[in-house]
Amino acid sequence: MKFASALSFLFVTSVSGFAPVPDGRAATHIFGAPSANQNPFGGQSLQYTGGTDPNNKNYSKLSQKLNEADIERRKIQEEAERRERAAEIRREERLAKIQYMRDMPDTQPAGTVDEFMFKEGVQDQLDKLDRDLVGLAAVKQRVKEIAALLVLDKMRRKLGFETSVPSLHMSFTGAPGTGKTTVAVRMGQILAKMGYSRRGHVVLATRDDLVGQYVGHTAPKTKEMIKKAMGGVLLVDEAYYLYNAANDRDYGQESIEILLNVMENNQDDLVVAVAGYKDRMDKFFSYIPGMMSRIGNHIDFPNYTSDELVKIASVMARDLEYDISPDAYDTFKRYIEARMELPYFSNARTVRNAMDRARMNSAIRTFEKYAIQGQNGGFCTVEDLKNISSEDFQILLDDILNADADKRIFG
């Protein structure tokens, strides 16, 4: 019975496969030609659609790969040809220069040194250095030697000789107020006049300007100061504070490494000058030998004598359009000699402070005389406004001689 039922169901199903298809239904083709997107069993045809492998996007046609390889090969070949042409041009220029130097007579005029000194404005800067900086004959001589090297180097370049940028990094050692910053400014201007720096300006920096206070802060600060100084002179005052021998993790070491790298790779666009006390700078160089080896010019600034400091006061008065009374110079000299024996003496800076106090004393004296006492109807003369008298300096000297030791004013 069960077998008969199964046979009947199979027969009915087979017949329905050949029955007409009602409207709206797709026919299943068994013996007819199926459509392009159908298989004989009614489903989609087995076509490759890329699959679901995420690496399929890395596959490309062989022709495309060959084309890309050909382009890369042509680029490499063109670059090699370009380098070969450049090398050939350099060889030709070198041979032409050698022939030019051989044919040049020994009497070929190169111009006079004075012509270059005045034409480039170098002599003007040296004259300003002599006029503005009192004493320091050894320092001025060293600056003139550097200027002479630059002038002769430029004359050689004009004739076609081989030249190279000399090491212009500097070390200034000496006590405060001995003219280190002034010399740095003049050197920057000389380098600019000779074409060894683009701008010739001087950027003064200390540890606070270069070293950060946390990780990742030092490099941006140091690079920012270097960026400001590019084309001129970066003067690092009291450079020994950059290195702390007692702390291996001090951030100053990072700043030093950046400076050393710039001094080596950018010496044609930046002059680095380090300054400070001689004994401390010598110790600093012993810790950082790479800094010492990169500096080609070491200039020591001695302390001024009392006579030189008196002359500095005269120069300051001239620049400020004041007249120091003839008898006031002796009083000022006695003040300076006494002040040199006391702590915190700073050479020309102490003189500047003394001149500021003398000007204030002169102003008080003139105000008292004409405004308070009403002399001459309150009218003062031009001489009164320009005069610095002996009594204006005597007040400074009395502060040292008569005051208690713990109450002395160290101007």
Secondary structure, DSSP 4 states (H G I P E B T S, - for coil): -HHHHHHHHHHHHHHHTTSPPPTTS----SSSPPPTTB-TTSSB-------S-GGGGG---HHHHHHHHHHHHHHHHHHHHHHHHHHHHHHHHHHHHHHHHHHS-TT-----HHHHHHHTTHHHHHHHHHHHS-S-HHHHHHHHHHHHHHHHHHHHHHHT---------EEEEE-TTSSHHHHHHHHHHHHHHTTSSSS--EEEE-HHHH--SSTTSHHHHHHHHHHHHTTSEEEEETGGGG--TT-TT-THHHHHHHHHHHHHHSTTT-EEEEEE-HHHHHHHHHH-HHHHHH--EEEEEPPPPHHHHHHHHHHHHHHTT-EE-TTHHHHHHHHHHHHTTSTT--THHHHHHHHHHHHHHHHHHHHIIIIIS-GGGG---HHHHHEE-HHHHHHHHHHHHTS-GGG----
